[in-house]
Every structure is written in C-alpha cells, then in structure tokens.
Amino acid sequence: MSRRAHAIAAALLVAAGAALSWGSALTESFTTDEPSHLTAGASYLATGDFRINPEHPPLAKVWAALPLGLVRHAPFTRDLEGWSFGETTYVMADWLERRNDGNRLLRPARFMMVVLFAGLCAAIGWTAHRLLGPGAGLLATALAAFEPLLLAHGHYVTTDVPVTLCVTLSLLSFAAFLRRRSAVTFAAAAAAFAASALVKYSWVLLVPSLVLMTAVAVRRHRAARGAGTFPWGRLAAFPALVVAAIWAAYGFRFDPFRPGGPPPPTDRPWLTLSKAGWPVPYSPPSRDEAWANVHHDVAGNPRTGLSVSAVQLARRARLLPEAYLYGFTFATRYAEARKAYLHGRFSPTGWRGYFAVAYLVKTPLPVLLLLLGGAAALATRRARVTGDPVLAAGVLTFAAVYGATAVLTNLNIGLRHVIPVYPALIVVASASAAWVAHRAGRVAVLLLAAWTAVAAAAAFPYYLGYFNEIAGGWRGGHRWLVDSNLDWDQDFLRIRDYERAHPDERTVLLSLGDPPRPPGLRAEVFAPRRPGQSWPSPTAGTYLISATWLVGTFQQYSRDEAWESPRLRSTYEALWRRWSGRPAPGPGDSDEARNAYTLYDGLRRALLLQRLHQRAPDERIGTSTFVYRLSDAEIAALTRPD
C-alpha cells in the first residue's frame, strides 16, 4: 500500500471506532464516576475555585465541560447545595438532577471524550508504525479502534483514556525531541508531559521511561560522530516548564479557594476517607486535620514513604498548589484498600493476578491470539524494532513500570485502571503483521483482524459489559468480574425504557452507586442510602438488582458463605420470629426494639439478595441489571430461615 492509502485506511478505522463509541454513548446513562468529573469541570470553569473533587487534576474535567456553554441549561453557581463546604455529592445532585436534566449535559461532554479516544487510536497506530513499520501501524490502529474496553471507556467522562492519550503522546513527542532536538519538538514534548501531569496523578510513573529514553539517546549520540551538541539545557528546563503548567492550571494560586468566593465552614474544602477506604462527608475543625486524615492508612497508622515526605515538603514550601498536592495524597491513600471481587472470591486488598485474569476474560480471543503471534514474531526476530529504539525503550519501560505498580497496589476494581498499558500490548500484537510475508500467515492475520472487527460490531452498544468466550460472554461475565468491568450504573436509560414498556409493574432498584437519574425513571430504592433512614420492608414488585450487589461485593451478609454460619442463622431466626409479619417500631418504642428491627430488616434484605443470586433472573436489562419479578409469597419464602 502507498503512504496515502495507509493514511486513508487508518483514518477510516479511527472514524469507525469513534462512531461505535459515540453510538454506545448515546444509549447509556451516567456511570458512577462521571457526575463528579463533569460537575468539577463545570465548577472550575465557572468559579476558578478548586474546592470540590480534588481526586484528579483538572484538565480532563475541564476539557469535558468546555462545550456545556453550547447547551441550554441552568449554569453552575456558588449557591448550589454543598458548594460552600466542598461536598461534591450534594453539589452534583443539585446541579445535574434537580436544576438540570444531567443526561442532556452528558452528551456534549462525552463527545469531547470520543475526540480523545480517536486521538488515542491514531497515536497507538503511529507508535506501532514508528517501531514496526506501516503494516503493524495499520493493524494496531484497527486493534485500538475495535477494542471493547477502549470503546467503552472512550466515551466516559473520566481520566482513563485521556491519561493514556497524554502518556502515549508524551512518549512519541519526547522520542521525537531526542531525535530532532528542535524547539518545536521540545515544546510538543513539554506540552504532552504537562498534560499528563494535569490529567491524572499516575503521571509520575512516566518519569522512569523518560529517564531511560534519555540514557538510550545519550548512548546513541556518543556513538554517532558529528551529531552536534546534546540538548542538556532544554532537558534541564523540562521539569520547570511542567511545574509552571501546573501552577497555571490552578491560576498561580496556592490556596484552592478563589478570593471573593464563599469560604468553606471551618476552612476545610475536602472529603476525607472512612476506615473502609470510602470517601465520606466529614468536617474536621481545620484543614490540617483533613491532611492528617489522608496521611494515615486504613488502620489509622501514619503513612510513610518517599511520596508522603515529598508531599509534606512541597506543601510546607508551597512548591505546587495545595489542591494538587492534596489530590495526589488523597488518590494514593484511596488506592490502599478497596473491596474487590474475582471469580466468586472477595478481598479488601485484591490479588496479584487480578489484572491478568481480567485481561484474559475481557479481551476478544482474536486479539489474544494476535498478541501471542506478535510476541512470537518479536521473540524469533521475524519482527524487528527498526524505526525508533529510543521510543521502544520508553514504551516498554512505561508498560513495565505501570503494570508492576498496578499489580502491587490494592485497587482491584476494574480493568480500566491498566488502560495506559494497552498501547504497549496493542503494539506487541501488531507485530503479528510480520507473518503476512507468508501466505498462511497473511490469511491468519487478516482473519483475526476481521474477527476482531466483527466482535466489536456484535457487542455494540454494550461494550462495558463485554466478556469473551472464555468467560461465557456477557451472560457469564458477572461470575468473573463486576464493578466498572460490567456494572457501572450505565443502564439507567435502559431501565427507564423497561419501565415504559411495563407501566403496570412496581420497580425496585438496587444500583451500584447513586448517579443522577434520567427524568422519568420511577424505580423505588431497595434500601436506605444513609444511616438512620427507615425504609418499608420488601414487598411484591419487580426487583432490578445490579450485578455488583447481587454477587455480594459490598454486603458480606448477602454472600453464600455468610449464611453457612450457625450463629448468623440462629440470630436471624430469632429476629424473624420476633418481627416477621409485624410493623416496624415507631417513635414511641424503645431503642432496643428499633435497633433489633433495623438489624432484622438489614439481614432480611441481605438474605433476599443471597437467594436471588442462586436463582436465574427473569430478564436482564443491558449487561448489568438482573430482573426478578417477586410476589409477597415468594419474598416471604425467600427470606424464611432455613
């Protein structure tokens, strides 16, 4: 193929992937993380104040919020509930649900993310082209454009795809700078690296790659004669430019609050963390106490290490904006412990093999075969990295460092957390293009590439819930993984469509999180969301249960093994005999009676979930929601002690 034909083919592949991702975006409601990102981006643009959602830097959030001015809506203002004390949950509920139809604002924001996804596909293809040649570049573009995980997260208003794009561009532009050493390539490399630092705090894992790339370039420079002077001066200015970009993004202001805006009560803008690792609204008396919270681990012990000491020094010396430093510390503390699920097992700290298993069951089989073929081609030197050894060193180093870090941390809640490694995996898979020199290899590669495209088209628009044949497809996915691998509240629009098709059914919903509901969704909530709330006992209706809750990820008493305990069974039986068929105690009853009934009601709901998990659903809505139509008699039978 000519260079022009390659460019046209690559552009068509990128456009096809973008179209699939955008089409999927139109069918999905807010996912769990999107409301906070979009709300924060709008707040930064409207107020210049960084009191909410410090968990991630502002760039991707602001990028998503840029087109909101083109949509008619109630703008972001400082009188929103929770704004004064920086409670993101209250702010986004007021702005996206009570004052606006949040889903109308979500579409233009998602379009902005699809633009980044298209850029990522092109960047991955160009990386493979630089390293392995035009054939590998075209194959890599196709694999990126039709990868279900990228198609899913390519339109979500989160940081996973944006940071992957920024990292890939950082590696490409830094390699170009070390090769050409011009002012233009230096500016491009500095801009890409600064963008990485302003999208996600994991940018620090890019530093070893840049150091190794520099070392390789220096060695090659010394081996070459008449190569000119190595650009040490510009390299020395590189960190300073990145720091300057961070300060500029925060308005060259250390304080997260903009002068003239309402100060938060007790001068504390941020959420803290519970011992279980979840963000909770909490207002300590000072900002220092908020810092003290994130400088302690889940057991309450002081956190130690180089990153903690570096942040403390940077805060004292005001080397970076405080919101940026707090967000970095919050993010690293948040990753220390999260409840995880893998193939019927549960853990508060995850497993070393989690991401390998997740990749194995969520990646199309033809891509896995191409990955093996590419690795074999590289191992046998049938495919050789001839284009840019400096770039090759950076890509492989970043994948190794990022992958090792992901394996060693305890954040096992979604394959999306290793999306930055995907460019390297796709480049390795694209080395399979070397086999097309032989007729059998050409047929095999073309068939596998076509199979990948067909798999992507067949999965449309349910890309988040995609699982391959190893896992039993999307129907068996919940037996392997949940949370953002399958169930991220993306099906609320489909639930609303279900309700419209079944107007006579009373629906009861238990969802993963509590994102803004689309107008017209009428499902009742399965259980109270906040401590102290009372709720009617389960009665006849259509129960819509998310996969994450159904398998028992967050509620240990809804798991099979919990009810193997004789003590739990006897406790529940005693409570059931006391309260079954009786109304909940009122304000005039004793505290003991109210506490006993609360325990009974919670265990009854947990037992209902445990027994529904053992029963085939009547229907599935999307890939994440299980439908059970239950009568009062069935609920009584399902919640009766053994």
C-alpha positions, 0 to 999 in steps of 0.5 A: 500500500502507498503512504496515502492509502495507509493514511486513508485506511487508518483514518477510516478505522479511527472514524469507525471506532469513534462512531461505535463509541459515540453510538454506545454513548448515546444509549447509556446513562451516567456511570458512577464516576462521571457526575463528579468529573463533569460537575468539577469541570463545570465548577472550575470553569465557572468559579476558578475555585478548586474546592470540590473533587480534588481526586484528579487534576483538572484538565480532563474535567475541564476539557469535558465541560468546555462545550456545556456553554453550547447547551441550554441549561441552568449554569453552575453557581456558588449557591448550589447545595454543598458548594460552600463546604466542598461536598461534591455529592450534594453539589452534583445532585443539585446541579445535574438532577434537580436544576438540570436534566444531567443526561442532556449535559452528558452528551456534549461532554462525552463527545469531547471524550470520543475526540480523545479516544480517536486521538488515542487510536491514531497515536497507538497506530503511529507508535506501532508504525514508528517501531514496526513499520506501516503494516503493524501501524495499520493493524494496531490502529484497527486493534485500538479502534475495535477494542471493547474496553477502549470503546467503552471507556472512550466515551466516559467522562473520566481520566482513563483514556485521556491519561493514556492519550497524554502518556502515549503522546508524551512518549512519541513527542519526547522520542521525537525531541531526542531525535530532532532536538528542535524547539518545536519538538521540545515544546510538543514534548513539554506540552504532552508531559504537562498534560499528563501531569494535569490529567491524572496523578499516575503521571509520575510513573512516566518519569522512569521511561523518560529517564531511560529514553534519555540514557538510550539517546545519550548512548546513541549520540556518543556513538554517532560522530558529528551529531552536534551538541546534546540538548542538556539545557532544554532537558534541564528546563523540562521539569520547570516548564511542567511545574509552571503548567501546573501552577497555571492550571490552578491560576498561580494560586496556592490556596484552592479557594478563589478570593471573593468566593464563599469560604468553606465552614471551618476552612476545610474544602475536602472529603476525607476517607472512612476506615473502609477506604470510602470517601465520606462527608466529614468536617474536621475543625481545620484543614490540617486535620483533613491532611492528617486524615489522608496521611494515615492508612486504613488502620489509622497508622501514619503513612510513610514513604518517599511520596508522603515526605515529598508531599509534606515538603512541597506543601510546607514550601508551597512548591505546587498548589495545595489542591494538587498536592492534596489530590495526589495524597488523597488518590494514593491513600484511596488506592490502599484498600478497596473491596474487590471481587474475582471469580466468586472470591472477595478481598479488601486488598485484591490479588496479584493476578487480578489484572491478568485474569481480567485481561484474559476474560475481557479481551476478544480471543482474536486479539489474544491470539494476535498478541501471542503471534506478535510476541512470537514474531518479536521473540524469533526476530521475524519482527524487528524494532527498526524505526525508533529504539529510543521510543521502544525503550520508553514504551516498554519501560512505561508498560513495565513500570505501570503494570508492576505498580498496578499489580502491587497496589490494592485497587482491584476494581476494574480493568480500566485502571491498566488502560495506559498499558494497552498501547504497549500490548496493542503494539506487541500484537501488531507485530503479528503483521510480520507473518503476512510475508507468508501466505498462511500467515497473511490469511491468519492475520487478516482473519483475526483482524476481521474477527476482531472487527466483527466482535466489536460490531456484535457487542455494540452498544454494550461494550462495558459489559463485554466478556469473551468466550472464555468467560461465557460472554456477557451472560457469564461475565458477572461470575468473573468480574463486576464493578466498572468491568460490567456494572457501572450504573450505565443502564439507567436509560435502559431501565427507564425504557423497561419501565415504559414498556411495563407501566403496570409493574412496581420497580425496585432498584438496587444500583451500584452507586447513586448517579443522577437519574434520567427524568422519568425513571420511577424505580423505588430504592431497595434500601436506605442510602444513609444511616438512620433512614427507615425504609418499608420492608420488601414487598411484591414488585419487580426487583432490578438488582445490579450485578455488583450487589447481587454477587455480594461485593459490598454486603458480606451478609448477602454472600453464600458463605455468610449464611453457612454460619450457625450463629448468623442463622440462629440470630436471624431466626430469632429476629424473624420470629420476633418481627416477621409479619409485624410493623416496624417500631415507631417513635414511641418504642424503645431503642432496643426494639428499633435497633433489633428491627433495623438489624432484622430488616438489614439481614432480611434484605441481605438474605433476599439478595443471597437467594436471588443470586442462586436463582436465574433472573427473569430478564436482564436489562443491558449487561448489568441489571438482573430482573426478578419479578417477586410476589409477597409469597415468594419474598416471604419464602425467600427470606424464611430461615432455613 
